[in-house]
């Protein structure tokens, strides 16, 4: 079913039609043969039909509202603060009789749960962002031009649960501070917006970022604490509470794809004893995917949902079977090591099964993912046990164990996340195919016999060695320029092996996360030089933030940066200077400047109507699709655009 949905989205009309016809014929053929394969053909047929219907009957009418102004009533589902006192809201409204989620910005103080009526100016949908939009379930964005009326969402069960969540957030943030407080909000309550960019990057490097997305582990821990507080004799009460827990948890954590998957599976596990059935992880997982995919087809494109599904498959299905086989191989004297073997093997299986998606989406995997998961899980368990009474009673006494556990978790993340070499960059084209081969071999080992286990182990070892060799070779020989930006400012990241040189055009404000991510995705572990000739106060803060993510040898900038940054070698350079790296010159300019000459000119500011540039490569960032001269490149649109350099000695100098 999932394959059919992905084919309907990516495959195109002709290929999709041929596959649909083949699936229909297969259904009839296998049904006549009374083969169980008929259900696979039905799933393929259903997946194509569901996604096609979703795109044509739901998405298309909604996206036609792009560029229009509508007067609508909506419910606020999420709210987050942006810069300048502006808030961003994800609201639920009806467009063309269809419920849709719209991301809007406004300076009004709306709260989650509020019901508002407003005039909203909707933007044209960005076709390049359609994939991400469909995965998020938010097809349009806009801005409130007139807020007409606002009323509270009422006092129903959802409001009560939201108040409880807000109370827990307040108790945690008021009693636990620093990185431990940020981790507590993210890992325990799913408030990943509380994470600083530095901590978010370190979580990614140490392979623990999945803990900040609510999943089955959160459900299991919260349910265990709540149900454990009930008397053992009240079996029926426990069953009733467990059935109510799933929908309540969706309201508490928010209806994200991963939460919905965990909720459906938890509900199936709770219902099984009532009908005298044994719950099965694989069946429950498949039913959850089928239900969520049918009622919310865009979920199949969500990276977090994919990581969640394959994480459960790797840990709960593959990991369970593989650990049993490995424990059987232990000699009698080493049987006491069975629990440790089980925990570590389950974590490794989850890492291998999620690696194809991780490589496809994030260009690599963390070499510490399995170990960090094993270390952080008991700390998270202790925190959940004491956080629930903390949120309910408000007694600061319960905050102490949560604080200690989260401080320990923050220390683990800070230590491993600070070693950038622990992130294995796998950005060559077929890396995810090799990772898929490892996942398939591991799955075969889980469902096969001991011979299959040994053969699969050899296959995984060979594929992993090949991936590692290619990765190291590619990184060592890398010599190229890649670009990041945020419309008002941009940066060129020059890769020479595992080092980077960063050239910033404009203020540099808000570029730290993008620069660090680009370095991680393409194998750079340190910055030899940052050239930020026009940086302002915000740019200086971004460089300081970047220095907490990676090592920086030297910064060439102005006196503002030199004043605000400590612990880094900052050398003052005049504004308007150019940078030379291995014989390639880079310059910064505004769009109105038509005379700046260099091999690469990185433009910032507002796009001119008729831009001109004598540069060999003129690079800018814009969401528009204006026709540009051949030497102009919109790095915002062409995300794969990069410039290869001649691999040689890295000579860096400033041209004043």
BAZAGU-610998 format. One line per 8 residues: number of its first residue (from 1); their letters; for each residue x, y, z of C-alpha. Coordinates in steps of 0.25 Angstrom, whole numbers, plus 2048, in hexadecimal, padded with zeros to 3 digits. Layout:
residues N
NUM> a> X:Y:Z | ...
end
This chain:
residues 656
1> xxxxxxxx> 800:800:800 | 80B:80A:804 | 812:806:7F7 | 806:809:7EF | 804:817:7F6 | 812:81B:7F3 | 811:817:7E5 | 805:81F:7E3
9> xxxxxxxx> 80C:82B:7E8 | 819:82A:7E1 | 817:821:7D6 | 80F:829:7CC | 802:827:7C5 | 806:81C:7BA | 80E:813:7C4 | 804:814:7CF
17> xxxxxxxx> 7F9:810:7C5 | 801:804:7C0 | 804:800:7CE | 7F5:802:7D2 | 7F1:7F9:7C7 | 7FB:7EE:7CA | 7F7:7EF:7D9 | 7E8:7ED:7D5
25> xxxxxxxx> 7EC:7E1:7CC | 7F4:7DB:7D7 | 7E8:7DC:7E1 | 7E0:7D4:7D8 | 7EB:7CA:7D5 | 7EF:7C7:7E3 | 7E0:7C7:7E7 | 7DD:7BC:7DD
33> xxxxxxxx> 7E9:7B4:7E2 | 7E5:7B7:7F0 | 7F3:7BC:7F4 | 7F6:7C4:800 | 7FE:7CD:7F7 | 7F0:7D3:7F2 | 7F0:7DC:7FF | 7FE:7E2:7FA
41> xxxxxxxx> 7F8:7E5:7ED | 7EC:7EB:7F4 | 7F5:7F4:7FC | 7FC:7F9:7F0 | 7EF:7FC:7E9 | 7EA:803:7F5 | 7F6:80B:7F7 | 7F6:811:7E9
49> xxxxxxxx> 7E7:814:7EA | 7E8:81B:7F7 | 7F4:824:7F4 | 7EE:827:7E6 | 7E1:82B:7EC | 7E8:833:7F7 | 7F0:83B:7ED | 7E4:83E:7E3
57> xxxxxxxx> 7D8:83F:7EC | 7DE:845:7F9 | 7EC:84C:7F6 | 7E8:852:7E8 | 7DC:85A:7ED | 7E3:85F:7F9 | 7F0:864:7F2 | 7E7:86C:7E8
65> xxxxxxxx> 7E4:875:7F4 | 7F3:87A:7F3 | 7F4:889:7F1 | 7E6:88C:7F5 | 7E0:893:802 | 7D5:88B:80A | 7CD:88E:816 | 7CC:881:81E
73> xxxxxxxx> 7CB:87C:82C | 7D6:873:831 | 7DB:86C:83D | 7E9:86E:842 | 7F1:861:843 | 7FF:865:845 | 806:873:849 | 815:877:849
81> xxxxxxxx> 81C:884:84A | 824:88A:83E | 82E:895:83E | 828:8A3:840 | 81D:8A0:849 | 815:898:83E | 80F:88B:841 | 80D:880:837
89> xxxxxxxx> 800:877:838 | 7FC:86A:832 | 7ED:86B:831 | 7E2:862:82C | 7D8:868:823 | 7CE:864:818 | 7D1:867:809 | 7C8:863:7FE
97> xxxxxxxx> 7C1:85A:808 | 7CE:853:80C | 7D5:853:819 | 7E3:858:818 | 7EF:85D:820 | 7F4:86B:81D | 801:871:822 | 7FE:880:825
105> xxxxxxxx> 806:88B:82C | 801:897:834 | 804:8A0:83F | 7F7:89D:847 | 7F8:895:854 | 7F0:888:850 | 7F1:87C:858 | 7F0:86D:855
113> xxxxxxxx> 7E2:869:855 | 7DC:877:852 | 7D1:878:847 | 7D3:884:83F | 7CD:88B:833 | 7D6:893:82A | 7DA:898:81C | 7E6:890:817
121> xxxxxxxx> 7EE:893:80B | 7F3:886:806 | 800:884:7FE | 803:87D:7F1 | 807:86E:7F4 | 816:86C:7F2 | 816:860:7E8 | 824:85C:7ED
129> xxxxxxxx> 81F:85B:7FB | 813:853:7F8 | 819:846:7FD | 81D:84C:80A | 80F:853:80B | 808:846:808 | 810:83F:812 | 80D:849:81D
137> xxxxxxxx> 7FE:84A:819 | 7FF:859:817 | 7FD:85D:809 | 7FC:86C:809 | 802:877:811 | 7FD:885:813 | 7FB:892:81C | 7F0:897:824
145> xxxxxxxx> 7EC:8A5:81E | 7E0:8A7:828 | 7DC:89F:834 | 7CD:8A0:836 | 7CA:898:842 | 7D1:88E:84C | 7CA:885:856 | 7D0:87A:860
153> xxxxxxxx> 7CF:86C:85B | 7C6:868:867 | 7C8:85F:872 | 7C8:851:86C | 7D1:845:86F | 7DB:84A:864 | 7DC:858:86C | 7DE:850:879
161> xxxxxxxx> 7E9:848:873 | 7EF:855:86D | 7EF:85C:87A | 7F6:84F:880 | 800:850:875 | 802:85F:877 | 804:85C:886 | 80E:852:884
169> xxxxxxxx> 816:85B:87A | 816:866:885 | 81A:85D:890 | 826:857:888 | 82A:865:882 | 829:86B:890 | 831:861:898 | 83B:85B:88D
177> xxxxxxxx> 845:865:886 | 850:865:87C | 852:85A:872 | 84B:850:87C | 83E:858:87B | 83E:859:86C | 840:84A:86B | 835:848:876
185> xxxxxxxx> 82B:84F:86E | 82F:849:861 | 831:83A:865 | 826:839:86F | 81B:842:869 | 81F:843:85A | 822:852:85B | 82D:852:852
193> xxxxxxxx> 82B:861:84F | 832:863:85C | 83F:85D:857 | 84A:867:854 | 851:865:846 | 85E:861:84D | 857:856:855 | 84E:852:849
201> xxxxxxxx> 85B:850:840 | 862:848:84B | 856:83F:84D | 857:83C:83E | 865:839:83F | 864:82F:84B | 858:828:844 | 84E:82C:84F
209> xxxxxxxx> 845:836:848 | 83A:82B:847 | 838:82D:856 | 832:83B:853 | 827:835:84A | 81C:82F:852 | 81B:820:84F | 818:813:854
217> xxxxxxxx> 822:814:85F | 81B:820:865 | 80E:819:865 | 813:80D:86C | 81A:815:877 | 80E:81E:87A | 804:812:879 | 80D:80A:882
225> xxxxxxxx> 80E:815:88D | 7FF:818:88C | 7FA:809:88C | 805:806:896 | 7FE:80F:8A0 | 7F1:807:89F | 7EE:7FB:8A9 | 7F2:7EE:8A2
233> xxxxxxxx> 7E4:7E8:8A5 | 7DD:7F3:89D | 7DF:7EC:890 | 7D3:7F2:889 | 7D6:800:88E | 7E4:7FE:888 | 7DF:7FA:87B | 7D5:805:87A
241> xxxxxxxx> 7E0:80F:87E | 7EA:809:873 | 7DF:80B:869 | 7DD:819:86C | 7EC:81C:86D | 7EE:81B:85E | 7E4:826:859 | 7E8:82E:866
249> xxxxxxxx> 7F7:82D:862 | 7F4:832:854 | 7EE:83E:85A | 7F9:840:864 | 805:83E:85A | 7FE:843:84D | 7F9:83B:841 | 806:83A:83A
257> xxxxxxxx> 808:82D:831 | 811:826:83B | 808:829:846 | 7FC:823:83E | 804:817:83B | 808:815:849 | 7F9:817:84E | 7F3:80D:844
265> xxxxxxxx> 7FD:803:848 | 7FB:805:857 | 7EC:804:855 | 7ED:7F7:84E | 7F6:7F2:859 | 7EC:7F6:863 | 7E0:7F0:85B | 7E7:7E2:859
273> xxxxxxxx> 7E5:7DD:867 | 7D6:7E1:867 | 7D4:7D8:85B | 7DD:7CD:860 | 7E7:7D0:856 | 7F6:7D1:856 | 7FC:7DE:852 | 806:7DD:846
281> xxxxxxxx> 810:7E9:843 | 810:7E6:834 | 801:7E5:832 | 7FF:7F1:83B | 809:7F9:834 | 803:7F5:826 | 7F5:7F8:82A | 7F9:806:830
289> xxxxxxxx> 800:809:823 | 7F4:805:81B | 7EA:80D:823 | 7F3:81A:824 | 7F6:819:815 | 7E8:817:811 | 7E3:823:819 | 7EF:82C:818
297> xxxxxxxx> 7F7:828:80B | 801:833:80C | 806:82D:819 | 80D:822:810 | 817:82D:80B | 81A:832:819 | 829:82F:81D | 826:82E:82C
305> xxxxxxxx> 81B:824:829 | 824:81C:821 | 82F:81C:82C | 824:818:836 | 81F:80D:82E | 82C:807:82A | 831:809:838 | 826:801:83E
313> xxxxxxxx> 828:7F6:833 | 837:7F6:836 | 836:7F6:846 | 828:7EE:848 | 829:7E4:83D | 837:7E2:837 | 83E:7E6:844 | 836:7DC:84C
321> xxxxxxxx> 838:7D0:843 | 847:7D3:841 | 84A:7D5:850 | 844:7C7:852 | 84D:7C1:848 | 859:7C8:84E | 856:7C4:85C | 855:7B6:858
329> xxxxxxxx> 863:7B6:853 | 869:7BB:860 | 870:7B0:868 | 86A:7AC:875 | 874:7B4:87D | 870:7C1:876 | 861:7BF:877 | 861:7CA:881
337> xxxxxxxx> 864:7D4:876 | 857:7D1:86F | 850:7DE:873 | 85C:7E6:86F | 85C:7DF:861 | 84D:7E1:860 | 84D:7F0:863 | 859:7F3:85A
345> xxxxxxxx> 855:7EA:84E | 847:7F0:84E | 84D:7FE:84E | 856:7FA:842 | 84B:7F3:83A | 842:800:83C | 84E:808:837 | 850:7FF:82B
353> xxxxxxxx> 842:7FF:827 | 840:80E:827 | 84D:811:820 | 848:811:812 | 83E:81C:816 | 849:823:81E | 853:823:813 | 848:827:809
361> xxxxxxxx> 843:833:811 | 84F:837:819 | 85B:832:811 | 861:829:81B | 860:821:828 | 865:823:836 | 870:819:83A | 86B:81B:849
369> xxxxxxxx> 85C:819:846 | 85B:80B:84D | 864:80E:859 | 85E:81C:85C | 850:816:85B | 854:80B:865 | 85A:816:86F | 84E:820:86E
377> xxxxxxxx> 842:816:86F | 844:814:87E | 846:823:881 | 839:826:879 | 832:81B:881 | 836:821:88E | 832:82F:889 | 824:82A:885
385> xxxxxxxx> 821:823:892 | 823:830:89A | 81E:83A:890 | 810:836:890 | 80E:838:89F | 816:845:89D | 80C:84A:893 | 800:846:89B
393> xxxxxxxx> 804:84A:8A9 | 80E:855:8A6 | 817:851:8B1 | 825:855:8AE | 82A:848:8B5 | 827:840:8A9 | 82F:849:8A0 | 83C:845:8A7
401> xxxxxxxx> 83D:837:8A1 | 838:83C:893 | 843:847:894 | 84E:83D:897 | 84A:834:88C | 849:83E:882 | 856:845:886 | 85C:837:884
409> xxxxxxxx> 855:836:876 | 85A:844:872 | 869:840:876 | 868:833:86D | 862:83B:861 | 86C:846:863 | 878:83D:864 | 875:834:858
417> xxxxxxxx> 86E:83F:850 | 87B:847:851 | 882:83C:849 | 87E:83F:83B | 886:833:835 | 87B:82A:83C | 872:82E:830 | 875:826:824
425> xxxxxxxx> 872:82E:818 | 86C:825:80D | 868:82F:802 | 86B:827:7F6 | 85F:824:7ED | 85D:815:7F0 | 861:815:7FF | 852:813:803
433> xxxxxxxx> 852:807:7F9 | 85E:801:801 | 857:804:80E | 84A:7FD:809 | 852:7F1:806 | 857:7F1:814 | 849:7F2:819 | 843:7E7:810
441> xxxxxxxx> 84F:7DE:814 | 84C:7E0:823 | 83D:7DE:821 | 840:7D0:81A | 849:7CD:826 | 83D:7D0:82F | 834:7C6:828 | 83E:7BC:823
449> xxxxxxxx> 846:7B1:82A | 854:7B2:830 | 85A:7B0:822 | 853:7BC:81D | 857:7C4:829 | 866:7C1:826 | 864:7C4:817 | 85C:7D1:81A
457> xxxxxxxx> 867:7D5:824 | 872:7D3:819 | 869:7DB:80F | 867:7E7:819 | 876:7E7:81C | 87A:7E8:80D | 86F:7F2:80A | 873:7FB:816
465> xxxxxxxx> 882:7FA:812 | 87F:7FE:804 | 877:80A:809 | 882:80E:813 | 88D:80D:808 | 885:815:7FE | 881:81F:809 | 890:821:80D
473> xxxxxxxx> 895:822:7FF | 88A:82C:7FA | 88C:835:807 | 89C:835:805 | 89B:839:7F6 | 88F:843:7F8 | 892:851:7F2 | 886:859:7F0
481> xxxxxxxx> 87D:865:7F3 | 86F:863:7F9 | 866:86E:7FD | 85C:871:808 | 853:87D:80B | 847:883:810 | 843:88E:806 | 849:89A:80D
489> xxxxxxxx> 857:894:80F | 85F:888:809 | 86C:880:80A | 875:878:802 | 87B:86C:808 | 887:867:802 | 88B:859:804 | 899:854:803
497> xxxxxxxx> 89A:846:809 | 894:846:817 | 896:855:819 | 88E:860:815 | 890:86F:812 | 883:878:814 | 881:885:80C | 875:88D:811
505> xxxxxxxx> 86E:897:808 | 866:8A1:810 | 863:8A2:81F | 864:893:821 | 858:893:82B | 852:885:82D | 85C:87D:825 | 862:875:82F
513> xxxxxxxx> 859:869:82F | 859:868:81F | 868:869:81F | 86A:85E:829 | 860:855:822 | 867:857:815 | 874:853:81B | 86E:847:822
521> xxxxxxxx> 867:842:815 | 874:843:80D | 87F:83E:817 | 886:84B:81C | 88A:84A:82B | 890:858:82D | 890:866:827 | 89E:86B:823
529> xxxxxxxx> 899:879:820 | 88C:882:821 | 88C:88E:818 | 881:897:81C | 885:8A5:818 | 877:8AC:819 | 872:8A4:826 | 869:8AC:830
537> xxxxxxxx> 865:8A9:83E | 85C:89E:83A | 867:898:831 | 871:898:83D | 867:890:845 | 866:886:83A | 875:884:839 | 875:883:848
545> xxxxxxxx> 86A:878:847 | 872:871:83C | 87E:871:845 | 877:868:84F | 873:85E:844 | 881:85D:83E | 88F:861:83F | 893:86E:838
553> xxxxxxxx> 8A2:872:835 | 8A0:881:831 | 895:88B:82E | 898:896:825 | 88E:8A1:828 | 88B:8AF:82D | 88D:8B5:83B | 87E:8B2:83F
561> xxxxxxxx> 881:8A3:83E | 88F:8A5:845 | 888:8AB:851 | 87D:8A1:852 | 884:894:850 | 88E:88F:85A | 897:883:85A | 899:883:84A
569> xxxxxxxx> 8A4:889:842 | 89D:895:83C | 8A4:89E:832 | 89F:8AB:82E | 89D:8AD:81E | 897:8B9:817 | 889:8B8:811 | 888:8B5:803
577> xxxxxxxx> 894:8AC:803 | 894:89F:7FA | 899:891:7FE | 8A2:888:7F6 | 8A2:879:7F8 | 8AA:870:7F0 | 8AB:87B:7E5 | 89B:87D:7E5
585> xxxxxxxx> 897:88B:7E9 | 88A:88D:7F0 | 883:89B:7F2 | 876:89F:7F9 | 86D:8AA:7F3 | 85F:8AF:7F3 | 856:8AD:7E7 | 857:8BB:7E4
593> xxxxxxxx> 866:8BA:7E2 | 869:8B7:7D3 | 878:8B9:7D4 | 87D:8AF:7DE | 887:8A5:7D7 | 88B:898:7DC | 88A:889:7D8 | 87E:888:7E2
601> xxxxxxxx> 876:893:7E6 | 86C:890:7F1 | 861:89A:7F1 | 858:89F:7FD | 84C:8A8:7FF | 840:8AA:7F6 | 841:8A5:7E8 | 842:8AF:7DD
609> xxxxxxxx> 839:8AF:7D1 | 844:8AE:7C7 | 850:8A9:7CE | 85E:8A9:7C7 | 86B:8A3:7CC | 879:8A1:7C6 | 87B:895:7CF | 87D:887:7C9
617> xxxxxxxx> 873:882:7D3 | 869:88C:7D9 | 861:885:7E5 | 855:88A:7EC | 849:885:7F5 | 83B:887:7F1 | 82E:880:7F1 | 82A:886:7E4
625> xxxxxxxx> 82B:880:7D6 | 830:88C:7CE | 838:88A:7C1 | 847:88D:7C4 | 853:88D:7BB | 85B:880:7B9 | 866:884:7C3 | 85B:886:7CE
633> xxxxxxxx> 857:87B:7D8 | 84C:87B:7E2 | 851:872:7ED | 844:872:7F3 | 83D:86C:7E7 | 848:863:7E2 | 84C:85C:7F0 | 856:853:7E9
641> xxxxxxxx> 85E:85E:7E3 | 86D:85E:7E7 | 87A:861:7E0 | 885:858:7DF | 893:85D:7E1 | 8A1:858:7DD | 8A6:84F:7E8 | 8B3:855:7ED
649> xxxxxxxx> 8BA:85C:7F7 | 8B1:865:7FF | 8B6:873:7FF | 8AD:87D:806 | 8AF:88C:805 | 8A8:899:806 | 8A8:8A3:7FA | 8A5:8B1:7FF
end
